[in-house]
Amino acid sequence: MRADDDRLAGAPAEGFVGLWAGLMVIALLWGLASIGLWNLAGWLFGWPGGMYAMQALTVSAAMLLWPYRRASESLVNLLAGPNPAGCGLISAIVVVVLVTSLMVLRPDWYQQEAALPGWLAWLRPESKIDRVLLLMPLWGTWSMLILPHFRKPGPQASPAVAALSRSCGPMTAAVLMGILLAVSAGYFAYLPWTQLTISAAGIAAALAGGLYLAHKRGQTDRNVLLATNLLTQLTILLAVLANSNVRFW
């Protein structure tokens, strides 16, 4: 997720065994870490009503400067091309969209939903914000696993990209999608049936968005996969807000 290309090119092949599983674990750990950062910022700066500016800034800064730094750079470069002014504009748009979207998320503590058995209750955070933070990186990582099956990496692909394509076959990617669909439906069950568009938007971003980025790049490489990851996460976030606002209205 963060290493430079030369370092990955020199890594031993055995280091990429089970790569897809490692990436999913990293996504889960980051989701949990982002929840921790959100609550830490709330403890430090308070819990204002309405908008969570400091929480959003803290999580966004950590996200774009640490695990998804390369992903944000790849997305900006692919969308803007060689134009420096375009890179600056796209960078600003990505940051503004991420920060403002996180800022207006609502925990919706009062929303009623079917109770889980006591031994499973810990799997579903009470705060709806925590659920979004947990699901975003998982959907983003899944997008990296599914895209190579729709546009295969070329012979010039790096060892890491080729290993990722081999390590997660279409059946595994389909099973992971089914799990994410089930978890998302359960996490957003407090919304109307339109909440199904959240998962649909993530799938569309992974496939249509990923294929578009691969077309612009001319191949499916690491930059395309990382950019698709972040694009899918932003799409999931915006889809959650759209559904929440429709329900609120």
RATA-V710844 format. One record per residue. N is the residue number from 0. RES is the residue in three letters. BURIAL is + if it has 24 or more other C-alpha atoms within 12 Angstrom, else -. D_CENTER is the distance of its C-alpha to the mean C-alpha in Angstrom with 1 decimal. Layout:
N;RES;BURIAL;D_CENTER, N;RES;BURIAL;D_CENTER
//
This chain:
0;MET;+;12.5, 1;ARG;+;15.1, 2;ALA;-;18.5, 3;ASP;-;20.7, 4;ASP;-;21.6, 5;ASP;-;25.2, 6;ARG;-;24.2, 7;LEU;-;22.1, 8;ALA;-;25.0, 9;GLY;-;27.4, 10;ALA;-;25.7, 11;PRO;-;27.6, 12;ALA;-;26.6, 13;GLU;-;26.7, 14;GLY;-;23.9, 15;PHE;+;21.5, 16;VAL;-;22.7, 17;GLY;-;20.1, 18;LEU;+;17.3, 19;TRP;+;14.8, 20;ALA;+;15.7, 21;GLY;-;15.4, 22;LEU;+;11.9, 23;MET;+;11.0, 24;VAL;-;13.2, 25;ILE;+;11.7, 26;ALA;+;8.2, 27;LEU;+;10.5, 28;LEU;-;12.6, 29;TRP;+;10.2, 30;GLY;+;9.2, 31;LEU;+;13.0, 32;ALA;+;13.7, 33;SER;+;11.9, 34;ILE;+;14.0, 35;GLY;-;16.9, 36;LEU;+;16.5, 37;TRP;+;16.4, 38;ASN;+;19.5, 39;LEU;-;21.1, 40;ALA;+;20.9, 41;GLY;-;22.4, 42;TRP;-;25.1, 43;LEU;-;26.0, 44;PHE;-;25.9, 45;GLY;-;26.5, 46;TRP;-;25.0, 47;PRO;-;26.2, 48;GLY;-;26.3, 49;GLY;-;24.3, 50;MET;-;21.8, 51;TYR;+;20.1, 52;ALA;+;20.4, 53;MET;+;20.7, 54;GLN;+;17.9, 55;ALA;+;15.5, 56;LEU;+;17.0, 57;THR;+;16.8, 58;VAL;+;13.2, 59;SER;+;12.3, 60;ALA;+;15.0, 61;ALA;+;14.0, 62;MET;+;10.3, 63;LEU;+;11.8, 64;LEU;-;14.9, 65;TRP;-;13.9, 66;PRO;+;11.0, 67;TYR;+;9.4, 68;ARG;+;12.9, 69;ARG;+;13.5, 70;ALA;+;10.3, 71;SER;+;11.5, 72;GLU;+;14.9, 73;SER;+;14.4, 74;LEU;+;12.8, 75;VAL;+;15.7, 76;ASN;+;18.3, 77;LEU;+;17.6, 78;LEU;+;17.7, 79;ALA;+;20.7, 80;GLY;-;22.6, 81;PRO;-;25.5, 82;ASN;-;26.2, 83;PRO;-;25.9, 84;ALA;-;26.2, 85;GLY;-;23.4, 86;CYS;-;21.1, 87;GLY;-;22.1, 88;LEU;-;21.5, 89;ILE;+;18.1, 90;SER;+;17.1, 91;ALA;-;18.6, 92;ILE;-;16.9, 93;VAL;+;13.3, 94;VAL;+;14.5, 95;VAL;-;16.4, 96;VAL;+;13.8, 97;LEU;+;11.3, 98;VAL;+;14.4, 99;THR;+;16.3, 100;SER;+;13.7, 101;LEU;+;13.1, 102;MET;+;16.9, 103;VAL;+;17.9, 104;LEU;+;16.0, 105;ARG;+;18.7, 106;PRO;+;19.2, 107;ASP;+;21.7, 108;TRP;-;23.6, 109;TYR;-;26.4, 110;GLN;-;24.6, 111;GLN;-;26.4, 112;GLU;-;25.0, 113;ALA;-;26.5, 114;ALA;-;26.9, 115;LEU;-;25.8, 116;PRO;-;28.4, 117;GLY;-;28.9, 118;TRP;-;27.8, 119;LEU;-;24.4, 120;ALA;-;23.9, 121;TRP;-;22.0, 122;LEU;-;19.1, 123;ARG;+;18.4, 124;PRO;+;18.1, 125;GLU;+;20.6, 126;SER;+;18.6, 127;LYS;+;16.3, 128;ILE;+;14.3, 129;ASP;+;13.7, 130;ARG;+;12.5, 131;VAL;+;9.7, 132;LEU;+;8.8, 133;LEU;+;9.1, 134;LEU;+;7.3, 135;MET;+;3.9, 136;PRO;+;3.5, 137;LEU;+;5.9, 138;TRP;+;5.2, 139;GLY;+;3.3, 140;THR;+;6.4, 141;TRP;+;8.5, 142;SER;+;8.4, 143;MET;+;10.0, 144;LEU;+;12.5, 145;ILE;+;13.6, 146;LEU;+;14.2, 147;PRO;+;17.1, 148;HIS;+;18.9, 149;PHE;+;19.2, 150;ARG;+;20.1, 151;LYS;+;21.4, 152;PRO;+;21.4, 153;GLY;-;24.9, 154;PRO;-;27.6, 155;GLN;-;26.7, 156;ALA;+;23.2, 157;SER;+;22.7, 158;PRO;+;23.3, 159;ALA;+;19.8, 160;VAL;+;18.5, 161;ALA;+;21.5, 162;ALA;+;21.0, 163;LEU;+;17.4, 164;SER;+;18.8, 165;ARG;+;21.7, 166;SER;+;20.1, 167;CYS;+;18.1, 168;GLY;+;20.4, 169;PRO;-;19.9, 170;MET;-;21.1, 171;THR;-;18.7, 172;ALA;+;15.7, 173;ALA;-;17.4, 174;VAL;-;17.9, 175;LEU;+;14.4, 176;MET;+;13.5, 177;GLY;-;16.5, 178;ILE;-;15.4, 179;LEU;+;12.1, 180;LEU;+;14.2, 181;ALA;-;16.8, 182;VAL;+;14.7, 183;SER;+;13.1, 184;ALA;+;16.7, 185;GLY;+;18.1, 186;TYR;+;15.8, 187;PHE;+;16.5, 188;ALA;+;20.1, 189;TYR;+;21.6, 190;LEU;+;20.7, 191;PRO;-;22.9, 192;TRP;-;22.4, 193;THR;-;20.4, 194;GLN;+;17.3, 195;LEU;+;17.1, 196;THR;+;15.9, 197;ILE;+;12.5, 198;SER;+;11.9, 199;ALA;+;14.0, 200;ALA;+;12.0, 201;GLY;+;8.8, 202;ILE;+;11.4, 203;ALA;+;13.2, 204;ALA;+;10.5, 205;ALA;+;10.0, 206;LEU;+;13.8, 207;ALA;+;15.5, 208;GLY;+;13.3, 209;GLY;+;13.1, 210;LEU;+;16.8, 211;TYR;+;17.6, 212;LEU;+;16.1, 213;ALA;+;18.0, 214;HIS;-;21.0, 215;LYS;-;21.0, 216;ARG;+;20.7, 217;GLY;-;23.3, 218;GLN;+;21.6, 219;THR;+;18.5, 220;ASP;+;18.1, 221;ARG;+;15.8, 222;ASN;+;15.1, 223;VAL;+;14.1, 224;LEU;+;11.7, 225;LEU;+;10.0, 226;ALA;+;10.2, 227;THR;+;8.8, 228;ASN;+;5.6, 229;LEU;+;5.4, 230;LEU;+;7.3, 231;THR;+;5.5, 232;GLN;+;3.1, 233;LEU;+;6.7, 234;THR;+;8.4, 235;ILE;+;7.4, 236;LEU;+;8.6, 237;LEU;+;11.5, 238;ALA;+;12.4, 239;VAL;+;12.7, 240;LEU;+;14.9, 241;ALA;+;16.9, 242;ASN;+;17.7, 243;SER;+;18.6, 244;ASN;-;20.9, 245;VAL;-;22.5, 246;ARG;-;23.3, 247;PHE;-;24.6, 248;TRP;-;26.7
//
